[in-house]
């Protein structure tokens, strides 16, 4: 069975990382719990950290409209 389509609008961006940071992403990939590849894992970690910052009231949750 295939993966369900993502109903969240996404934007693709390139992020430059220090080699040491990338090594940690590879370590997480080997655990096979955070994602299938370093890019997916980095995205998940960013999502999680933003949620933490919202919970701490550092950021305010925004409402986004779906594009047509």
Helices and strands as residue ranges (DSSP letters): H 19-31, H 38-55
